[in-house]
Amino acid sequence: MESESVVIHLRFAPDGTVSEIGQRPAALTPQQWFNFLSDNAGTAYRPLAGGRGVFQLSRDAVEKLQAAAVPGAA
């Protein structure tokens, strides 16, 4: 049985910073979460038109990344 797939949507501001991103731990800014995902799951990223993009990962991978991004927050 395959793990459920999660699509994390994001939107860039006109200056190239990340203004919105899904599945973000509360302790991180949108840009920090994007940077963390880029460093740790960059191959799962797909750019879209209109200043948007997505990361597509398994539910397990997202949960592990969220925990690793904010150690001790669980």
DODREN-128794 format. One record per residue: x, y, z of N, C-alpha, C in turn; residue number from 1. Coordinates in nm, 2 decimals, decimal comma, m for minus. Each point is the difference from the previous one (the first is absolute). Layout:
REM DODREN-128794
n.x  n.y  n.z  ca.x  ca.y  ca.z  c.x  c.y  c.z  seq
X  Y  Z  X  Y  Z  X  Y  Z  NUM
...
This chain:
REM DODREN-128794
n.x  n.y  n.z  ca.x  ca.y  ca.z  c.x  c.y  c.z  seq
0,08  m0,12  0,00  m0,08  0,12  0,00  0,09  0,12  0,00  1
m0,03  0,10  m0,09  0,08  0,12  m0,01  m0,04  0,10  0,11  2
0,09  0,08  0,04  m0,03  0,11  0,10  m0,07  0,11  m0,07  3
m0,09  0,07  0,07  m0,07  0,11  m0,05  0,09  0,11  m0,05  4
m0,03  0,06  m0,11  0,08  0,11  m0,06  m0,05  0,13  0,05  5
0,09  0,09  0,04  m0,04  0,13  0,04  0,07  0,10  m0,09  6
m0,08  0,10  m0,05  0,04  0,11  m0,08  0,01  0,12  0,08  7
0,12  0,06  0,01  0,02  0,12  0,08  0,01  0,12  m0,10  8
m0,10  0,08  0,00  m0,01  0,11  m0,09  0,07  0,12  0,05  9
0,07  0,08  m0,08  0,06  0,12  0,04  m0,02  0,11  m0,10  10
0,01  0,13  0,05  m0,01  0,11  m0,09  0,11  0,10  0,03  11
0,06  0,05  m0,10  0,11  0,09  0,01  m0,05  0,15  m0,01  12
0,06  0,09  0,08  m0,02  0,14  m0,01  0,07  0,05  m0,13  13
m0,03  0,12  m0,04  0,07  0,06  m0,12  0,15  0,01  0,02  14
0,05  0,01  0,12  0,14  0,01  0,02  0,07  m0,13  0,01  15
m0,07  m0,11  m0,02  0,06  m0,14  0,00  m0,01  m0,07  0,13  16
m0,04  0,07  0,11  m0,01  m0,07  0,13  m0,13  m0,08  0,00  17
m0,01  m0,09  0,09  m0,12  m0,09  0,02  m0,10  0,07  0,09  18
m0,12  0,03  m0,05  m0,10  0,07  0,08  m0,10  m0,10  0,07  19
m0,02  m0,11  m0,07  m0,09  m0,10  0,05  0,05  m0,14  m0,03  20
m0,02  m0,10  0,10  0,04  m0,13  m0,02  m0,07  m0,09  0,09  21
m0,05  m0,12  m0,05  m0,08  m0,09  0,08  0,09  m0,09  0,09  22
m0,07  m0,06  0,10  0,06  m0,10  0,09  0,11  0,06  0,08  23
0,00  0,13  0,02  0,11  0,07  0,07  m0,01  m0,02  0,15  24
0,11  m0,04  0,06  0,00  0,01  0,15  m0,01  0,14  0,05  25
m0,07  0,02  0,10  m0,03  0,14  0,05  0,12  0,07  0,04  26
0,11  m0,07  0,04  0,12  0,07  0,04  0,08  0,06  m0,11  27
m0,03  m0,04  m0,12  0,08  0,05  m0,12  m0,08  0,10  m0,08  28
0,07  0,09  m0,06  m0,06  0,09  m0,10  m0,02  m0,07  m0,13  29
m0,08  0,05  m0,09  m0,01  m0,07  m0,13  0,13  m0,02  m0,07  30
0,09  0,10  0,00  0,13  m0,01  m0,07  0,08  m0,10  0,07  31
0,00  m0,01  0,13  0,08  m0,10  0,07  m0,04  m0,14  m0,03  32
m0,13  m0,03  m0,01  m0,06  m0,13  m0,03  0,04  m0,03  m0,15  33
m0,01  0,09  m0,09  0,04  m0,02  m0,14  0,15  m0,04  m0,01  34
0,08  0,08  0,07  0,14  m0,03  0,00  0,03  m0,14  0,06  35
m0,06  m0,03  0,10  0,02  m0,14  0,06  m0,04  m0,11  m0,09  36
m0,12  0,02  m0,06  m0,05  m0,10  m0,10  0,09  m0,01  m0,12  37
0,05  0,12  m0,05  0,09  0,00  m0,11  0,13  m0,08  0,03  38
0,05  0,02  0,12  0,13  m0,06  0,04  m0,02  m0,15  0,02  39
m0,12  m0,04  0,05  m0,02  m0,14  0,04  m0,09  m0,09  m0,09  40
m0,07  0,07  m0,09  m0,09  m0,07  m0,09  m0,01  0,07  m0,14  41
0,11  0,06  m0,04  m0,01  0,09  m0,12  m0,04  m0,07  m0,13  42
0,03  m0,14  0,00  m0,04  m0,07  m0,13  m0,15  m0,02  m0,01  43
m0,08  0,03  0,11  m0,14  m0,01  0,00  m0,07  0,13  m0,04  44
0,08  0,10  m0,03  m0,06  0,13  m0,03  m0,03  0,01  m0,15  45
m0,11  0,06  m0,04  m0,04  0,03  m0,14  m0,04  0,14  m0,01  46
0,06  0,09  m0,08  m0,04  0,13  m0,02  m0,13  0,01  m0,08  47
m0,08  0,09  0,03  m0,13  0,02  m0,08  0,00  0,15  m0,05  48
m0,08  0,03  m0,09  m0,02  0,13  m0,06  m0,06  0,10  0,11  49
0,02  0,12  m0,02  m0,07  0,10  0,09  0,06  0,02  0,13  50
0,13  m0,03  0,02  0,07  0,02  0,13  m0,05  m0,11  0,10  51
m0,02  m0,12  m0,04  m0,04  m0,11  0,09  0,09  m0,12  m0,02  52
m0,01  m0,09  0,09  0,07  m0,13  m0,01  m0,06  m0,10  0,09  53
0,04  m0,12  m0,01  m0,05  m0,11  0,09  0,12  m0,09  0,04  54
m0,01  m0,06  0,11  0,08  m0,11  0,04  m0,10  m0,12  0,01  55
0,03  m0,11  m0,05  m0,08  m0,12  0,01  0,07  m0,11  0,07  56
m0,04  m0,03  0,12  0,07  m0,10  0,09  m0,10  m0,10  0,06  57
0,05  m0,10  0,05  m0,09  m0,09  0,08  m0,04  0,06  0,13  58
m0,11  m0,04  0,06  m0,04  0,05  0,13  0,11  m0,02  0,10  59
0,06  m0,12  0,00  0,10  m0,04  0,10  0,12  0,10  m0,02  60
0,04  0,03  m0,12  0,11  0,09  m0,02  m0,02  0,14  0,05  61
m0,13  0,05  m0,02  m0,03  0,13  0,05  0,00  0,00  0,15  62
m0,05  m0,10  0,06  0,00  0,00  0,15  0,15  0,00  0,05  63
0,08  m0,08  m0,06  0,14  m0,01  0,04  0,07  0,14  m0,02  64
m0,02  0,06  m0,11  0,06  0,13  m0,03  m0,05  0,11  0,10  65
m0,13  m0,01  0,03  m0,05  0,10  0,09  0,07  m0,02  0,14  66
0,01  m0,12  0,04  0,07  m0,03  0,13  0,14  0,04  0,00  67
0,07  m0,02  m0,11  0,14  0,03  m0,01  0,03  0,15  m0,01  68
m0,10  0,07  m0,06  0,01  0,15  m0,02  0,00  0,08  0,13  69
m0,07  m0,06  0,10  m0,02  0,07  0,13  0,03  m0,11  0,11  70
0,13  m0,03  0,02  0,03  m0,10  0,11  m0,06  0,04  0,13  71
m0,05  m0,10  0,07  m0,05  0,02  0,14  m0,14  0,07  0,00  72
m0,06  0,03  m0,11  m0,13  0,06  0,00  m0,12  m0,10  0,02  73
0,03  m0,13  m0,02  m0,10  m0,10  0,01  m0,06  m0,02  0,14  74
